[in-house]
């Protein structure tokens, strides 16, 4: 298990300790929970269940048709 050293000013250190105490966990567990919550790489399950939920949402081709034409581009 890795260890991390962080530097906090006095105000934030007090806030961190108070938050951990209110949650009933050690400071290290509180920080680990925060990292787990904020640094995930997959969508939460409730968001994944929304895929396809809007049946009348236009498909990509329909969306592209409303975009208009690209401007002519000059070769470099």
Steps between C-alpha positions, in 0.01 A plus 500: 500500500639838402552795727454864407621812674292814459559847631205703628474840656367506857145591395469209256660257740236586761226463239637161393516372856149626575360337186668168581374514859145580383516202262631279782810392311874564532640787295683259268176306427311827439761613246509152340120509464521843339762380250290193421192717443669767288764308303296214355531419131156353432155655498288437809236225453203743508655692209566180303134399539399824326659389171219480244242640742401782263324317218431818301860627518625561144769274358838631394410538133194710587706723724766546231239602241406802713858620539532669162791476259862543590679800359735441210850437624820619346786261453809587700 
